[in-house]
Amino acid sequence: MEYPKHVAIIPDGNRTRAKANNKTVAEAYMTSYEKAIELIVHTFTETDVKVFTLRGLSTENAKKRPKEEFDFLMTMYKIVEEDLDGFLKEHKVNFKVIGDLEGITDEFREYLIAKEQRNTYNSDRYFVFAINYGGRDEIVRGIKTLAKEGKDLTMITENDITQSLDLGNIPPIELIIRTKWDQAQRTSGFMSWWIGYAELYFTAKKCPEFDIQEYQKALIRFDEIASLRNYWK
C-alpha cells in the first residue's frame, strides 16, 4: 500500500454533533480529541505516514470564541498533548507546533515550546499541532520574517518563502481530510502554501465520529489514486 508522506486533518462538526446528541460542546470536543490521540497512535504504529498534522484552532475561530470557551480549549489541548508525551518519546516522533503563538495563553505557549524542545529526535516522523493557525497569516508572518532579515523582497524565491514559514523543511501535505463534508467542502485557508498538490478527502462524519475506520478509508482512497498522481513527474 502506498501511503501519503504527510496527512493533515481539519476537524469540524463538534457543535453540530453535540446539538444532535444533547451533549455539551465541551463533551464533543473531548470526544474528538480522544479520537485524535487514537489516530495519531495508529498513524505512527500501523502506517508509513511520516507526518500527521492536526488543526486545533484557526486564527479566525480563535477570534470568535467566547473567552470561557477559549480558555477551556487551551486547557483541554494541554491535557491531550500531555497524554501523547510518552508515546512520542517511545516512538521517536518529533513534535512541532505551528501558528501564531502570541495569540494563545502564556501558560499554553510556554508548555508547547517546552514540549517541542523535549520531543525533538533524529527521525523523519512528525506530529504537527496547528494552534491559532491561518494559512494566509502564516504567509504574512513568513514574509515579515524575510523583511526583518533584510532580504531583498524583489529577489525572493519559492524556497525562501518555504523556509520562512512554520513547517520549513517538513514535506508538503499529500492528503488533507475534512470532516462534516455535507456542510463544508472547503479547506478554509488551512495550510494554504502546503496543499497545492494535496488530494482532498471529505467525509460526512462529524469530528467526534471520525475514527480509525474512516481514516483508513481515506488512506485506501489515496492508495487507489497514487499511481495516477503525476506531481513533479
N, CA and C of each residue as an Amber inpcrd file, in Angstrom:
protein
   699
   0.8500000  -1.1950000   0.0000000   0.0000000   0.0000000   0.0000000
   0.8810000   1.2380000   0.0000000   0.5260000   2.2120000  -0.8240000
   1.2690000   3.4640000  -0.8640000   0.5760000   4.4980000   0.0260000
   1.3290000   4.9790000   0.9810000   0.7910000   5.9540000   1.9150000
   1.2560000   7.3610000   1.5570000   0.4450000   8.3630000   1.8690000
   0.9220000   9.7370000   1.7230000   2.0120000   9.9930000   2.7570000
   2.9860000  10.8110000   2.4020000   4.0330000  11.1360000   3.3750000
   3.4930000  12.0350000   4.4850000   2.5340000  12.8740000   4.1220000
   2.0390000  13.8670000   5.0780000   0.5190000  13.9410000   4.9830000
  -0.1430000  13.6850000   6.1020000  -1.5970000  13.7590000   6.1980000
  -1.9660000  14.9100000   7.1350000  -2.9510000  15.7060000   6.7410000
  -3.4490000  16.7750000   7.6100000  -4.9510000  16.6320000   7.7620000
  -5.4330000  16.9010000   8.9600000  -6.8640000  16.7670000   9.2400000
  -7.4420000  18.0970000   9.7090000  -8.5720000  18.4760000   9.0910000
  -9.3440000  19.6380000   9.5240000 -10.5820000  19.0970000  10.2350000
 -10.5690000  19.0540000  11.5580000 -11.7260000  18.5140000  12.2810000
 -12.8380000  19.5540000  12.3570000 -14.0410000  19.1410000  12.0220000
 -15.1760000  20.0570000  12.0240000 -16.4200000  19.2770000  12.4320000
 -17.3610000  19.9580000  13.0590000 -18.6370000  19.3310000  13.3840000
 -18.8770000  19.0750000  14.8490000 -18.0250000  19.6160000  15.7170000
 -18.2280000  19.3910000  17.1570000 -19.5630000  19.9560000  17.6400000
 -19.8460000  21.1770000  17.2500000 -21.0940000  21.8050000  17.6990000
 -22.3140000  21.0880000  17.1220000 -22.2300000  20.7370000  15.8370000
 -23.3480000  20.0450000  15.1800000 -23.6360000  18.7160000  15.8590000
 -22.5790000  17.9720000  16.1380000 -22.7290000  16.6600000  16.7630000
 -23.2500000  16.7810000  18.1900000 -22.7550000  17.7840000  18.9050000
 -23.2010000  17.9930000  20.2870000 -24.6970000  18.2880000  20.3300000
 -25.1600000  19.1640000  19.4520000 -26.5710000  19.5420000  19.4190000
 -27.4530000  18.3570000  19.0670000 -26.9900000  17.5390000  18.1240000
 -27.7910000  16.3920000  17.6840000 -27.8990000  15.3110000  18.7460000
 -26.9460000  15.2900000  19.6910000 -26.9260000  14.2250000  20.6940000
 -27.1290000  14.7430000  22.1180000 -27.6570000  15.9740000  22.2160000
 -27.9190000  16.5710000  23.5250000 -26.6950000  16.5450000  24.4360000
 -25.5350000  16.8270000  23.8420000 -24.2900000  16.9050000  24.5860000
 -23.8160000  18.3540000  24.6180000 -22.9430000  18.6470000  25.5500000
 -22.3530000  19.9810000  25.5660000 -21.2450000  20.0360000  24.5220000
 -20.9050000  21.2440000  24.0970000 -19.8060000  21.4020000  23.1450000
 -18.5080000  20.8940000  23.7640000 -18.3380000  21.1110000  25.0600000
 -17.1310000  20.6420000  25.7440000 -17.0150000  19.1210000  25.6570000
 -18.1370000  18.4230000  25.8340000 -18.1200000  16.9570000  25.7450000
 -17.7650000  16.5070000  24.3380000 -18.2830000  17.2190000  23.3410000
 -17.9710000  16.8740000  21.9520000 -16.4860000  17.0710000  21.6720000
 -15.9340000  18.1640000  22.1560000 -14.5060000  18.4230000  21.9680000
 -13.6640000  17.3350000  22.6150000 -14.0030000  16.9450000  23.8050000
 -13.2190000  15.9170000  24.4980000 -13.2620000  14.5980000  23.7430000
 -14.4520000  14.2450000  23.2280000 -14.5670000  13.0190000  22.4370000
 -13.6820000  13.1070000  21.1970000 -13.7030000  14.2680000  20.5420000
 -12.9260000  14.4530000  19.3190000 -11.4380000  14.2880000  19.5640000
 -10.9560000  14.8360000  20.6320000  -9.5180000  14.7870000  20.8530000
  -9.0480000  13.4810000  21.4700000  -9.9580000  12.7440000  22.0780000
  -9.6390000  11.3630000  22.4340000  -9.4760000  10.5340000  21.1630000
 -10.3470000  10.7980000  20.1880000 -10.2380000  10.1270000  18.8990000
  -8.9370000  10.5460000  18.2000000  -8.5750000  11.8200000  18.3480000
  -7.3560000  12.3100000  17.6990000  -6.1340000  11.5550000  18.2080000
  -6.0840000  11.2860000  19.5000000  -4.9700000  10.5240000  20.0590000
  -4.9170000   9.1340000  19.4350000  -6.0750000   8.5140000  19.2820000
  -6.1220000   7.1910000  18.6560000  -5.5950000   7.2470000  17.2310000
  -5.9510000   8.2980000  16.4910000  -5.4920000   8.4400000  15.1100000
  -3.9850000   8.6410000  15.0400000  -3.4550000   9.4280000  15.9500000
  -2.0170000   9.6770000  15.9580000  -1.2550000   8.3900000  16.2760000
  -1.7190000   7.6730000  17.2790000  -1.0810000   6.4010000  17.6340000
  -1.1450000   5.4300000  16.4560000  -2.3000000   5.3290000  15.8280000
  -2.4620000   4.4450000  14.6780000  -1.5150000   4.8450000  13.5490000
  -1.4120000   6.1360000  13.2880000  -0.5730000   6.6240000  12.1990000
   0.8670000   6.1640000  12.3510000   1.4100000   6.2900000  13.5540000
   2.8360000   6.0270000  13.7410000   3.1580000   4.6040000  14.1920000
   2.1270000   3.7750000  14.3140000   2.3770000   2.3690000  14.6360000
   1.8860000   1.4160000  13.5490000   0.9110000   1.8650000  12.7340000
   0.2930000   0.9560000  11.7750000   0.4090000   1.4110000  10.3230000
   0.9740000   2.5800000  10.0700000   1.0870000   3.0680000   8.6920000
   2.4970000   3.5910000   8.4350000   2.7570000   3.9290000   7.1780000
   4.0440000   4.5160000   6.7920000   3.9490000   6.0290000   6.6180000
   2.8670000   6.6380000   7.0990000   2.7490000   8.0940000   7.0670000
   3.8360000   8.6840000   7.9620000   4.5490000   9.6730000   7.4420000
   5.6630000  10.2630000   8.1820000   5.2580000  11.4940000   8.9940000
   4.2570000  12.2430000   8.5030000   3.8640000  13.4780000   9.1650000
   2.3460000  13.5160000   9.3160000   1.8980000  13.8180000  10.5110000
   0.4610000  13.9180000  10.7930000   0.2160000  15.3000000  11.3770000
  -0.5650000  16.1080000  10.6720000  -0.8600000  17.4620000  11.1280000
  -2.3240000  17.5590000  11.5440000  -2.5500000  18.1320000  12.7120000
  -3.8980000  18.2900000  13.2450000  -4.1670000  19.7660000  13.5040000
  -5.2620000  20.2650000  12.9430000  -5.6490000  21.6400000  13.2390000
  -6.3900000  21.6920000  14.5630000  -5.8470000  22.4870000  15.4870000
  -6.5060000  22.6510000  16.7700000  -7.4760000  23.8180000  16.7550000
  -6.9970000  24.9670000  16.2890000  -7.8460000  26.1560000  16.2880000
  -7.2910000  27.1270000  15.2600000  -8.1650000  27.6200000  14.3850000
  -7.7350000  28.5740000  13.3650000  -7.6680000  29.9760000  13.9460000
  -6.9500000  30.8720000  13.2680000  -6.8860000  32.2650000  13.7250000
  -8.2740000  32.8870000  13.7000000  -9.0800000  32.5180000  12.7020000
 -10.4270000  33.0770000  12.5900000 -11.3040000  32.6210000  13.7510000
 -11.2530000  31.3180000  14.0650000 -12.0810000  30.7970000  15.1540000
 -11.6180000  31.2940000  16.5170000 -10.3150000  31.4930000  16.6530000
  -9.7860000  31.9750000  17.9280000 -10.3640000  33.3390000  18.2860000
 -10.6000000  34.1470000  17.2630000 -11.1390000  35.4860000  17.4950000
 -12.6240000  35.4450000  17.8450000 -13.3150000  34.4050000  17.3890000
 -14.7650000  34.3430000  17.5760000 -15.1780000  33.6550000  18.8780000
 -14.2990000  32.8180000  19.4270000 -14.6800000  32.0440000  20.6020000
 -14.8440000  32.9300000  21.8390000 -15.9100000  32.7200000  22.6050000
 -16.0340000  33.4240000  23.8900000 -14.8470000  33.0670000  24.7750000
 -14.4480000  33.9750000  25.6680000 -13.2650000  33.7570000  26.4930000
 -13.3610000  32.4640000  27.2870000 -14.5280000  32.1620000  27.8320000
 -14.6920000  30.9390000  28.6220000 -14.3930000  29.7030000  27.7770000
 -14.9080000  29.6750000  26.5450000 -14.6710000  28.5210000  25.6760000
 -13.2100000  28.4800000  25.2230000 -12.6410000  29.6510000  24.9210000
 -11.2420000  29.7150000  24.5010000 -10.3340000  29.1630000  25.6020000
 -10.5700000  29.5840000  26.8440000  -9.7610000  29.1090000  27.9610000
  -9.9310000  27.6030000  28.1590000 -11.1610000  27.1150000  27.9760000
 -11.3990000  25.6750000  28.0860000 -10.5880000  24.9120000  27.0440000
 -10.5790000  25.4070000  25.8090000  -9.8460000  24.7350000  24.7470000
  -8.3500000  24.6950000  25.0390000  -7.8140000  25.7850000  25.5550000
  -6.3950000  25.8000000  25.8960000  -6.0780000  24.7240000  26.9390000
  -6.9400000  24.6080000  27.9350000  -6.7460000  23.5960000  28.9790000
  -6.8800000  22.1920000  28.4110000  -7.9050000  21.9850000  27.5750000
  -8.1420000  20.6660000  27.0010000  -6.9970000  20.2390000  26.1000000
  -6.5300000  21.1520000  25.2460000  -5.4210000  20.8220000  24.3490000
  -4.1870000  20.4070000  25.1470000  -3.9670000  21.0560000  26.2650000
  -2.8040000  20.7090000  27.0790000  -2.9310000  19.2860000  27.6170000
  -4.1300000  18.9260000  28.0500000  -4.3600000  17.5660000  28.5480000
  -4.0680000  16.5520000  27.4530000  -4.5670000  16.8390000  26.2520000
  -4.3590000  15.9340000  25.1220000  -2.8770000  15.8090000  24.8150000
  -2.1810000  16.9430000  24.7960000  -0.7600000  16.9160000  24.4860000
   0.0200000  16.1460000  25.5460000  -0.3440000  16.2980000  26.7970000
   0.3410000  15.5760000  27.8660000   0.1590000  14.0700000  27.7080000
  -1.0340000  13.6680000  27.2810000  -1.3080000  12.2480000  27.0930000
  -0.4200000  11.6350000  26.0110000   0.0670000  12.4530000  25.0960000
   0.8730000  11.9430000  23.9890000   2.3660000  11.9100000  24.2900000
   2.7930000  12.5430000  25.3450000   4.2220000  12.7020000  25.6050000
   4.9850000  11.3760000  25.5990000   4.4910000  10.4120000  26.3590000
   5.1740000   9.1230000  26.4490000   5.2520000   8.4250000  25.1000000
   4.1650000   8.5030000  24.3420000   4.1300000   7.8490000  23.0300000
   5.1480000   8.4660000  22.0770000   5.1980000   9.7930000  22.0330000
   6.1260000  10.4690000  21.1330000   7.5600000  10.0950000  21.4570000
   7.8780000  10.0320000  22.7290000   9.2340000   9.6730000  23.1510000
   9.5630000   8.2340000  22.7740000   8.6400000   7.3360000  23.0420000
   8.8790000   5.9120000  22.7660000   9.0970000   5.6550000  21.2850000
   8.3340000   6.3390000  20.4380000   8.3840000   6.0810000  19.0040000
   9.1930000   7.1200000  18.2330000   9.8880000   7.9870000  18.9590000
  10.7660000   8.9870000  18.3390000  10.0190000   9.8110000  17.2870000
   8.8710000  10.2950000  17.6820000   8.0730000  11.1710000  16.8180000
   8.3080000  12.6080000  17.2530000   8.8340000  13.4200000  16.3650000
   9.0680000  14.8210000  16.6750000   7.7450000  15.5520000  16.8650000
   7.7300000  16.4750000  17.7870000   6.5630000  17.3330000  17.9680000
   6.8860000  18.7190000  17.4420000   5.9660000  19.2820000  16.6450000
   6.1550000  20.6270000  16.1200000   4.8580000  21.3980000  16.2390000
   4.9360000  22.5950000  16.7690000   3.7580000  23.4410000  16.8780000
   3.8660000  24.5530000  15.8500000   2.7600000  24.8530000  15.1760000
   2.7360000  25.9220000  14.1820000   1.5710000  26.8540000  14.4610000
   1.6880000  28.0720000  13.9830000   0.6500000  29.0620000  14.1930000
   1.2140000  30.2790000  14.9010000   0.3710000  31.2550000  15.1400000
   0.7620000  32.4750000  15.8300000   0.6160000  32.2560000  17.3260000
   1.7080000  31.9070000  17.9800000   1.6540000  31.5510000  19.3910000
   1.4270000  32.7510000  20.3000000   1.5340000  33.9500000  19.7430000
   1.2470000  35.1340000  20.5500000  -0.2490000  35.2540000  20.8280000
  -1.0480000  34.4940000  20.0930000  -2.4930000  34.5970000  20.2480000
  -3.0940000  33.5670000  21.1820000  -2.2590000  32.8160000  21.9070000
  -2.7810000  31.8400000  22.8640000  -2.3200000  32.2480000  24.2650000
  -2.7900000  31.5370000  25.2780000  -2.4430000  31.9020000  26.6410000
  -0.9410000  31.7100000  26.8840000  -0.3870000  32.5150000  27.7770000
   1.0430000  32.4330000  28.0840000   1.4250000  31.0400000  28.5750000
   0.5990000  30.4850000  29.4560000   0.8920000  29.1660000  30.0210000
   0.9450000  28.0980000  28.9410000  -0.0270000  28.1160000  28.0400000
  -0.0630000  27.0880000  26.9950000   1.0770000  27.2870000  26.0000000
   1.3920000  28.5360000  25.6780000   2.5060000  28.8100000  24.7640000
   3.8230000  28.2640000  25.3230000   4.0700000  28.5470000  26.5820000
   5.3010000  28.0790000  27.2100000   5.3390000  26.5550000  27.2520000
   4.1850000  25.9500000  27.5070000   4.1070000  24.4890000  27.5430000
   4.4400000  23.8880000  26.1790000   3.8610000  24.4540000  25.1180000
   4.0790000  23.9100000  23.7730000   5.5260000  24.0730000  23.3260000
   6.1300000  25.1940000  23.6300000   7.5240000  25.4230000  23.2530000
   8.4310000  24.4150000  23.9700000   8.1720000  24.1990000  25.2580000
   8.9650000  23.2320000  26.0210000   8.7510000  21.8210000  25.4900000
   7.5050000  21.5210000  25.1070000   7.2030000  20.1850000  24.5720000
   7.9420000  19.9610000  23.2570000   7.9990000  20.9840000  22.4260000
   8.7080000  20.8710000  21.1540000  10.1910000  20.6030000  21.3890000
  10.7430000  21.2640000  22.3630000  12.1770000  21.1060000  22.6570000
  12.4990000  19.7120000  23.1910000  11.6290000  19.1690000  24.0380000
  11.9270000  17.8600000  24.6190000  11.5130000  16.7050000  23.7080000
  10.7500000  17.0070000  22.6700000  10.3520000  15.9560000  21.7170000
  10.9370000  16.2610000  20.3410000  12.2510000  16.3780000  20.3010000
  12.9850000  16.5580000  19.0510000  13.9290000  15.3840000  18.8980000
  13.7600000  14.6350000  17.8190000  14.5120000  13.3960000  17.6320000
  15.1400000  13.3630000  16.2410000  16.0780000  12.4770000  16.0790000
  16.7180000  12.2980000  14.7840000  15.8930000  11.3180000  13.9540000
  14.7090000  11.7750000  13.5710000  13.8200000  10.9390000  12.7720000
  13.0540000  11.8160000  11.8010000  12.3890000  11.1840000  10.8390000
  11.6170000  11.9360000   9.8370000  10.1280000  11.8950000  10.1330000
   9.7650000  11.5270000  11.3490000   8.3540000  11.4480000  11.7210000
   7.9840000  12.6320000  12.6110000   6.8370000  13.2450000  12.2950000
   6.4150000  14.4470000  12.9950000   4.9230000  14.4110000  13.2980000
   4.5860000  14.8300000  14.5010000   3.2130000  15.2040000  14.8160000
   3.2080000  16.7210000  14.8750000   2.4320000  17.3530000  13.9800000
   2.3710000  18.8000000  13.8840000   1.0260000  19.2640000  14.4360000
   1.0790000  20.1790000  15.3860000  -0.1410000  20.7020000  16.0010000
  -0.2950000  22.1580000  15.6050000  -1.4090000  22.4760000  14.9280000
  -1.6650000  23.8340000  14.4470000  -2.6200000  24.5310000  15.4050000
  -2.1390000  25.5810000  16.0560000  -2.9490000  26.2950000  17.0260000
  -2.9100000  27.7930000  16.7260000  -4.0680000  28.4280000  16.7250000
  -4.1780000  29.8230000  16.2890000  -3.4730000  29.9710000  14.9440000
  -3.8310000  29.0480000  14.0460000  -3.1560000  28.9670000  12.7510000
  -4.0830000  29.3690000  11.6100000  -3.5570000  30.1600000  10.6900000
  -4.2630000  30.5050000   9.4580000  -3.2640000  30.4730000   8.3120000
  -3.6670000  29.9410000   7.1760000  -2.7610000  29.8230000   6.0410000
  -2.2420000  31.1620000   5.5490000  -3.1250000  32.1290000   5.4380000
  -2.6960000  33.4540000   4.9890000  -1.8200000  34.1170000   6.0450000
  -2.2200000  33.9500000   7.3020000  -1.4440000  34.5330000   8.3940000
  -0.0240000  33.9860000   8.3920000   0.1240000  32.6880000   8.1310000
   1.4550000  32.0760000   8.0920000   2.3160000  32.7250000   7.0090000
   1.7290000  32.9480000   5.8410000   2.4720000  33.5510000   4.7350000
   2.8720000  34.9830000   5.0690000   1.9460000  35.7330000   5.6400000
   2.2520000  37.1150000   6.0220000   3.3880000  37.1410000   7.0460000
   3.3070000  36.2680000   8.0550000   4.3540000  36.2210000   9.0670000
   5.6910000  35.8280000   8.4560000   5.6470000  34.9040000   7.4880000
   6.8760000  34.4730000   6.8330000   7.5410000  35.5970000   6.0570000
   6.7510000  36.3560000   5.3120000   7.2970000  37.4760000   4.5310000
   7.8570000  38.5570000   5.4600000   7.1810000  38.7860000   6.5820000
   7.6890000  39.7500000   7.5600000   9.0400000  39.2880000   8.1060000
   9.1800000  37.9820000   8.2990000  10.4530000  37.4380000   8.7740000
  11.5620000  37.7000000   7.7620000  11.2620000  37.4810000   6.4780000
  12.2530000  37.7380000   5.4320000  12.6410000  39.2130000   5.4010000
  11.6500000  40.0860000   5.5740000  11.9240000  41.5260000   5.5710000
  12.8110000  41.9100000   6.7500000  12.5330000  41.3340000   7.9320000
  13.3340000  41.6350000   9.1150000  14.7690000  41.1500000   8.9460000
  14.9400000  40.0760000   8.1700000  16.2820000  39.5400000   7.9260000
  17.0360000  40.3480000   6.8730000  16.3540000  41.3640000   6.3150000
  17.0000000  42.2100000   5.3290000  17.0040000  41.6530000   3.9200000
  16.1480000  40.6730000   3.6540000  16.0810000  40.0880000   2.3170000
  15.5420000  41.1100000   1.3190000  16.0610000  41.0700000   0.1150000
  15.5180000  41.8780000  -0.9770000  14.2580000  41.1700000  -1.4600000
  13.0900000  41.7210000  -1.1110000  11.8410000  41.0220000  -1.4170000
  11.5630000  40.9210000  -2.9060000  12.2590000  41.7080000  -3.7250000
  12.0910000  41.5740000  -5.1760000  12.8610000  40.3830000  -5.7140000
  13.7030000  39.7660000  -4.8750000  14.5540000  38.6670000  -5.3310000
  14.2430000  37.3430000  -4.6270000  13.2360000  37.3310000  -3.7600000
  12.9740000  36.1030000  -3.0150000  12.4300000  35.0090000  -3.9340000
  12.7260000  33.7680000  -3.5660000  12.3040000  32.6020000  -4.3240000
  11.2550000  31.8210000  -3.5470000  10.6630000  30.8270000  -4.2020000
   9.7150000  29.9600000  -3.5030000  10.3910000  29.2990000  -2.3050000
  11.6430000  28.8870000  -2.4980000  12.3560000  28.2280000  -1.4020000
  12.5630000  29.1790000  -0.2250000  12.8450000  30.4530000  -0.5160000
  12.9950000  31.4260000   0.5640000  11.7240000  31.5080000   1.3920000
  10.5800000  31.5740000   0.7030000   9.3090000  31.6600000   1.4130000
   9.0570000  30.3780000   2.2020000   9.2910000  29.2330000   1.5780000
   9.0870000  27.9550000   2.2520000   9.8760000  27.8930000   3.5540000
  11.1360000  28.3030000   3.4960000  11.9920000  28.2280000   4.6810000
  11.5710000  29.2220000   5.7670000  10.8550000  30.2720000   5.3760000
  10.4330000  31.2750000   6.3560000   9.1290000  30.9090000   7.0390000
   8.4480000  29.8920000   6.5210000   7.1390000  29.5170000   7.0480000
   7.2640000  28.5220000   8.1970000   6.1220000  28.2070000   8.8040000
   6.1180000  27.4080000  10.0280000   6.6400000  25.9890000   9.8300000
   6.3030000  25.3460000   8.7170000   6.7030000  23.9570000   8.5140000
   8.1560000  23.8000000   8.0960000   8.6970000  24.7930000   7.3930000
  10.0930000  24.7150000   6.9720000  10.3640000  23.5450000   6.0460000
  11.2320000  22.6230000   6.4700000  11.6620000  21.5110000   5.6200000
  10.7380000  20.2980000   5.6590000   9.6920000  20.3480000   6.4470000
   8.7790000  19.2080000   6.5170000   8.0810000  19.0410000   5.1710000
   7.9290000  17.8010000   4.6810000   7.3120000  17.5800000   3.3620000
   5.9130000  18.1810000   3.2510000   5.5590000  18.7000000   2.0730000
   4.2140000  19.2470000   1.8630000   3.1380000  18.1850000   2.0850000
   1.9360000  18.6310000   2.3160000   0.8140000  17.7180000   2.5550000
   0.4320000  17.0030000   1.2660000   0.2160000  15.7090000   1.3580000
  -0.2380000  14.9190000   0.2120000  -1.7010000  14.4990000   0.3430000
  -2.2130000  14.4720000   1.5610000  -3.6250000  14.1160000   1.7680000
  -4.1850000  15.0020000   2.8670000  -5.2660000  15.6960000   2.5400000
  -5.9370000  16.5130000   3.5490000  -7.3620000  15.9960000   3.7300000
  -7.7500000  15.8060000   4.9700000  -9.0530000  15.2300000   5.3130000
  -9.8770000  16.2740000   6.0530000 -11.1230000  16.4330000   5.6170000
 -12.0220000  17.3390000   6.3380000 -13.3180000  16.6110000   6.6760000
 -13.7220000  16.7460000   7.9300000 -14.9850000  16.1460000   8.3540000
 -16.1390000  17.1000000   8.0680000 -17.3620000  16.5800000   8.2250000
 -18.6070000  17.3460000   8.0000000 -18.7030000  17.8790000   6.5650000
 -18.4680000  16.9950000   5.6010000 -18.4230000  17.4420000   4.2090000
 -19.7610000  17.9780000   3.7080000 -20.8790000  17.5260000   4.3110000
 -22.1820000  17.9730000   3.8380000 -22.3890000  19.4760000   4.0560000
 -21.5970000  20.0550000   4.9390000 -21.7010000  21.4880000   5.1940000
 -20.4070000  22.2380000   4.8890000 -19.3500000  21.5220000   4.5670000
 -18.0660000  22.2100000   4.3990000 -17.1330000  21.4500000   3.4620000
 -17.3020000  21.6310000   2.1720000 -16.3690000  21.0520000   1.2070000
 -15.3680000  22.1340000   0.8010000 -14.5020000  22.4780000   1.7270000
 -13.5060000  23.5180000   1.5020000 -12.3480000  23.2920000   2.4650000
 -11.2580000  23.9860000   2.2180000 -10.0960000  23.8630000   3.1040000
  -9.9880000  25.0330000   4.0780000 -10.8150000  26.0430000   3.9210000
 -10.8800000  27.1750000   4.8440000  -9.5190000  27.8290000   5.0870000
  -8.7190000  27.9050000   4.0510000  -7.4270000  28.5720000   4.1600000
  -6.3800000  27.7950000   4.9300000  -6.6710000  26.5470000   5.2770000
  -5.7410000  25.7610000   6.0840000  -4.5320000  25.3330000   5.2620000
  -3.3390000  25.6440000   5.7540000  -2.0770000  25.2280000   5.1330000
  -2.0010000  25.6590000   3.6690000  -2.3750000  26.8830000   3.3960000
  -2.5040000  27.3750000   2.0200000  -1.2660000  27.1190000   1.1640000
  -0.0940000  27.3460000   1.7240000   1.1480000  27.1870000   0.9590000
   1.4700000  25.7240000   0.6790000   0.9070000  24.8270000   1.5140000
   1.3690000  23.4400000   1.5410000   0.4390000  22.4320000   0.8730000
  -0.7240000  22.8520000   0.4020000  -1.6920000  21.8480000  -0.0740000
  -2.0010000  21.9760000  -1.5640000  -1.1670000  22.6850000  -2.2950000
  -1.4490000  22.9030000  -3.7170000  -1.6230000  21.6240000  -4.5210000
  -0.9080000  20.5580000  -4.1360000  -0.9960000  19.2960000  -4.8600000
  -1.5240000  18.1680000  -3.9780000  -2.1870000  18.5280000  -2.8960000
  -2.7220000  17.5140000  -1.9930000  -4.0200000  16.9320000  -2.5230000
  -4.2290000  15.6580000  -2.2550000  -5.5160000  15.0350000  -2.5250000
  -6.4740000  15.4280000  -1.4020000  -7.7380000  15.6650000  -1.7370000
  -8.7290000  16.0880000  -0.7620000  -9.7080000  14.9500000  -0.4860000
  -9.9460000  14.7050000   0.7870000 -10.9010000  13.6680000   1.1770000
 -11.9060000  14.2870000   2.1410000 -13.1640000  14.3150000   1.7150000
 -14.2300000  14.8610000   2.5450000 -15.1040000  13.7200000   3.0510000
 -15.3700000  13.7250000   4.3410000 -16.2180000  12.6890000   4.9290000
 -17.4260000  13.3390000   5.5910000 -18.5670000  12.6870000   5.4990000
 -19.7910000  13.2190000   6.1030000 -19.7760000  13.0960000   7.6170000
 -18.8830000  12.2810000   8.1490000 -18.8300000  12.1160000   9.5930000
 -18.4230000  13.4250000  10.2650000 -19.0600000  13.7110000  11.3850000
 -18.6750000  14.8760000  12.1670000 -17.4160000  14.5300000  12.9640000
 -16.7450000  15.5450000  13.4230000 -15.4590000  15.3260000  14.0740000
 -15.4900000  14.2660000  15.1800000 -16.4440000  14.3100000  16.1120000
 -16.4440000  13.2990000  17.1730000 -16.6770000  11.8770000  16.6640000
 -17.1510000  11.7390000  15.4220000 -17.4300000  10.4180000  14.8520000
 -16.2600000   9.8900000  14.0210000 -15.3070000  10.7630000  13.7020000
 -14.2260000  10.3680000  12.8040000 -13.2540000   9.4490000  13.5450000
 -13.2020000   8.1900000  13.0920000 -12.4160000   7.1900000  13.7980000
 -11.3920000   6.5320000  12.8730000 -10.7040000   5.5400000  13.3930000
  -9.6530000   4.8620000  12.6310000 -10.2190000   4.2220000  11.3660000
 -11.4230000   3.6490000  11.4530000 -12.0280000   3.0090000  10.2900000
 -12.2280000   4.0070000   9.1510000 -12.7300000   5.1970000   9.4720000
 -12.9420000   6.2100000   8.4410000 -11.6100000   6.7630000   7.9510000
 -10.6540000   6.8920000   8.8440000  -9.3020000   7.3290000   8.4800000
  -8.6910000   6.3540000   7.4800000  -8.8940000   5.0760000   7.7380000
  -8.3410000   4.0540000   6.8470000  -8.9650000   4.1480000   5.4560000
 -10.2310000   4.5210000   5.3870000 -10.8820000   4.6950000   4.0870000
 -10.1810000   5.7930000   3.2800000  -9.8100000   6.8600000   3.9660000
  -9.1140000   7.9590000   3.2920000  -7.7530000   7.5020000   2.7860000
  -7.0490000   6.7210000   3.5870000  -5.7380000   6.2200000   3.1760000
  -5.8550000   5.2440000   2.0050000  -6.8910000   4.4130000   2.0200000
  -7.1140000   3.4810000   0.9130000  -7.4280000   4.2510000  -0.3630000
  -8.2310000   5.2930000  -0.2300000  -8.5440000   6.1320000  -1.3950000
  -7.2750000   6.7370000  -1.9850000  -6.3810000   7.1970000  -1.1220000
  -5.1130000   7.7500000  -1.6110000  -4.3220000   6.6760000  -2.3490000
  -4.2770000   5.4910000  -1.7930000  -3.5390000   4.3940000  -2.4320000
  -4.1120000   4.0690000  -3.8050000  -5.4360000   4.1300000  -3.9320000
  -6.0910000   3.7990000  -5.2060000  -5.7210000   4.7770000  -6.3130000
  -5.4750000   6.0270000  -5.9550000  -5.1810000   7.0230000  -6.9920000
  -3.6960000   7.3910000  -7.0370000  -2.9020000   6.7480000  -6.1690000
  -1.4840000   7.1140000  -6.0770000  -0.7520000   6.9540000  -7.4030000
  -1.0830000   5.9020000  -8.1410000  -0.3930000   5.6620000  -9.4080000
  -0.7570000   6.6920000 -10.4730000  -1.8510000   7.4230000 -10.2700000
  -2.2920000   8.4230000 -11.2310000  -1.7230000   9.8010000 -10.9220000
  -1.1280000   9.9500000  -9.7450000  -0.5590000  11.2480000  -9.3740000
   0.6990000  11.4900000 -10.2070000   0.7230000  12.6380000 -10.8610000
   1.8890000  12.9480000 -11.7110000   2.6390000  14.1910000 -11.2230000
   2.4890000  14.4560000  -9.9220000   3.1580000  15.6000000  -9.3240000
   4.6740000  15.4450000  -9.4750000   5.3200000  16.4490000 -10.1170000
   6.7670000  16.5030000 -10.3320000   7.2570000  15.3670000 -11.2290000
   6.3620000  14.7550000 -12.0290000   6.7930000  13.6780000 -12.9410000
   6.7850000  14.2010000 -14.3760000
